[in-house]
Amino acid sequence: MRGALIGGVVGVLLHLLVRFILHNFLWLAATVGLILILGRCSPDNPKLEAKRAALSRFDATAVTLSNVQAEVMPGTRHVSGISALISNRERARIYDVFLRCEMRPRAPQQASDPEPVWDVARVASSYHYGYVNPGAVVMLRLRLDGDGYLSEADPQRFTCTPQYKIETVDLLTGQP
């Protein structure tokens, strides 16, 4: 009698456990999946830390811009584009390069000319969509999008900084 009673209680408990698992299978699977994902993506995961360290070793000062020249449309005073040399001395390729430029207005040529109404204008260039490989120097000729400022800009007073994306695969594999 005692064995039958214990067997019945164990049978009912197993039946309830199996029924609970089958009834809530999706929720249990989702919970287990989230726990596994959180374990892999936690900040103290050694693999993730190694990737972050490799990505943080990219030296942005190794990508330089030189020979920046504003291009003036023939027969006008309107600056239409910019040309420059970009040098990549890092170990990863860069891509989607564009330039952020600051320009100043032309000084009045005669005493009767009006003073410019702006001091510094900032413009962005179009994109260079190709890769710039490590150790390469690439000549860029990009169009400027500067609204009405480009007709008054002094072509000798442009300063630009390169903006780009890094090919992170090159940093993680250690070779371009």
Residue, then its C-alpha position, 0 to 999 in steps of 0.5 A: m500500500r505504501g509503495a502504491l501511494i508513493g508511486g502514485v505521488v511520483g507519477v502525478l508529479l512527473h505528469l505535472l512536470v511533463r505537462f508544465i514543460l510541454h505547455n510552456f516549451l516556447w517560453l522555456a526555450a526562449t529563456v534558455g536561449l536568452i541566457l546563453i546569448l547574454g552569457r556570450c555577449s557579456p562584457d567580461n567574455p574573453k573573446l569579446e574583450a579580445k575583439r574590443a582590444a583589437l579594434s581599439r588598437f586602430d590609430a586614427t592619426a595614421v590616416t592623413l590628408s595632404n595637398v588639399q586644394a579647392e577646385v574652382m569652376p572655370g569662368t566663375r568664382h564658385v568652388s565646385g569640388i576638392s582634391a586631396l591625397i589621403s594616406n593610410r598608414e594603418r594595418a586595416r583598409i578604410y572605406d566610405v571616405f568623405l571630407r569635412c571641410e571648413m572654409r572662410p570667405r574671400a576678403p573684399q577686393q575693393a573698398s566698395d565691396p560688402e563685407p562677408v556675412w559669415d566667418v566660417a562655413r562647414v561643408a561635407s564632400s561626396y563619398h569615395y566608395g572604394y577601399v584605401n588599402p594599408g600603406a596606400v596613397v589615393m588621390l581624391r576628387l570629391r564634389l562639395d555640398g555647400d549650399g550658397y557658401l561655395s560662391e563666396a569661399d576663398p579657395q586658398r582658405f580650406t581645411c579638411t579632415p577625413q571621415y571614414k569607416i574601418e574594415t574591422v575584419d582586417l583588424l580582427t584577422g591581423q592582416p589586410 
